[in-house]
Amino acid sequence: MNLGNLYIVSAPSGAGKSSLINALLSDLPRSEVQLSVSHTTRNPRPGEENGVHYYFTDHDEFKDLIAKDHFLEWAEVFGNYYGTSLPMIEKSLEQGIDVFLDIDWQGAKQIKQKLPNVKTIFILPPSKAELEKRLIGRGQDSEEVIAKRMAQAVSEMSHYNEFDYVIINNDFQTALTDLKSILIAERLKHNVQAIRHQSLISNLLAE
């Protein structure tokens, strides 16, 4: 039985999802929590490392892995493939490590059909105005692109009720505490504790 939990975190662009996940990973040891590293057929960008940001592979190898049911979920985006390795996730979970997947609500739905026990978290902004402010503050997109991102955000946020947990990212530290609280609560469930502390519990219940 797996000791770790698999988490999916979804959010509209600008809600702070990646920042929260990165902060969580930096605060907790790698022996406790990890971000799943996806496979992709696209070329590495400057500064990206194989095995750290992605596992870079070619199209033939990726298609071979698809045929072998290696991926928990995969998709083709603009001619390149992206996929989540099921064996790698299972290995981490068996070691008691909580694994995070940073994917959208559609990917979350796909995975939940295969793994009903996956824990799902949706990050919401405190308001549309604040979300737009954050997108503008990035200084990366034109007004037209930001307008498209805002329209897409409304569509994405309509699926918040399909998730187990919802965090409002108004104050970053509060949202981070909320995220950590979910991990702690899941680790303290009796079925998890019964496995983690089997010897202790057996001794305590011995007559």
N, C-alpha and C positions, 0 to 999 in steps of 0.2 A: 504493500500500500504506500502511496506517495506521502511524504511528510511535508513537502512544500505545497504552496498554493499557486495556481496560475491566475494572474490578474490581467484583465483587459482594461486599458484606460483610453477613453475616447473623448473628443471635445471639438468644437469648431475652431478654426484657425484664429489665434489671438487670445484664446481663453487661458493660456498659460500651462497647458498640459505638459509640454516638453520640459519647461522650467521646473515644474513640480516633481516630475519623475527624476530629473537630473539631481535636484536637491535631495531627494530621498535616497538616491544611490550614493551620493557623497556623504550622507550622514550615517549610513548603515554599512557594515562590513560586507564585502562581496560574498562571504560565506553564508550570508543571510538573505540577500536579495540581489537579483540580476535583471538586466534588460535583455530580452531576447534579441539576438543578432540575426537579421534576415539574410537569405541568399539573394543575389541579384546578378543579372547578366549585363548590367550597364557598366561602363568604364569607371574606375575610381576617379573621384574629384581630388584636386590638390589638398593634401593633408589627411586624406582618408586612408585607413590602414585595413588590410585584409584581416578578418577575424575580430576586429574592434568595432568598426562602423558597419561593415557588411562582410559576408563571405562572397567574394567575387568569383564568378564562374562563367563558362561560355554556354551558348544556347543548347548545344548537344548534350552537355552534362546535365543541365537543368531539366531538359525534357526526359532524360533517362531517370532522374530522380522523381519526376512526376509519375512516370510509368511504374516506379517501385513504391508508390504511395508514401514517399518520404516526407511530404509537406502536410502540415496541419491545415494550411490555407495557402493559396497562391493566386497571382493575378498577372495579367500582361498589361503594362502601362506604356503607351507611346513606343511600342516595339521592343520593350525590355521586360523581362520577367522578374517578379519579386515573390519570395516564398518564405514561410516560417517552418523551420525544421522540427518535426515532431520528436525524433530520437534525441536531439539535443535538449529539448525542453524536458522530456521525460527523465533524462539523466540528472538534470539539475534538481527536479522535483524529488527524485528518489534520494538525493543527498540532503533533503530538508531545506532547500533553497527556494524562496519565493521568486517567481519569474514574472516579469511584466512584459506585456505586449502593447505597443503603441500603434493602434490601428483604428480605422473608422467604424461606424456603427454597422456597416454592411459586413465587414470582416468579422466583427464581434458576433453577428447573427450566424454567420457561417460556422464559426468555431463552436458556438454554444450548442449547435445541433449535433456536433461530434463529441463535445466534452461538456455535458450538462452541469458538471460541478465547477466550471470556471467561474471566477468572481469578476463581476463587471462594474466599472466605475465611470461615471460621466462627469466631466468638469464643465460647469456653466459660468459665464461672466456675470457680474452683478447687474449689468444693464447693456442694452444695445449701444448706447452712447459711449460707455466705457470700452466696449469691444472695438468699436470703430476708432476710438482714440488710440488704443493699443496698436491696431493695424497701421494707422497713420504714423505712429511713433516709430515704427520699424524703419521707415524711410526706404522701403524696398519696392513698393508698388505704386502704380499710377492711380489716379482717382477712379478710372474705369475698372481696374483690377480690384480695388478695394470695394467698389460697389458690388461687383460679382461675388467677392468673398462674403460680404454681408448677406447677400441674398442666399448664398449657399449655407451660411451659418444658421439662418432661420430654419431651413429644411433639415439640417443636421440636428439642431436642438429639439426638434419635434419628436425625436426618438429617445429623449432622455428617460422616459418611463419604461423603456425596455431594459434598463440597467438596474443592478442590485443596489448601488450606492450613487448618490448625487452630492457633489461638492460644489459650493458656490465660491469661486475664487475672487472674493472682494479684497480681503487682506491676505497677502501671500503666506505669511507665517501661520496664520490661522488655518488656511487651506492645507498647508503642509502638515500641520498637527492633525487635521482631520484625516488626511491620507495615511499617516502613521497609525492613527487610532484604528483604522480598518484592519491593517495588518496585525496589530496586537490582538484585536477582538477575535479574528479568525484563528490565530495561533492558540488562543485560550479556550477554544471549543473543546468539549470533553473528549470527543473522538480523537482529536489531534493530541491532546495531553495524554490520553491513555496509551498512545504509541510512543510519544517522546519520553514519558516517565513510567514505562511499563514496570521496571524493576522496583522503583519507589512505591508505586501504587500497590503492587503485589505484596510488598513487605508491610505496608500500612494496613492492608486488609487481612493479613494472615492472623489466624487465631492462635 
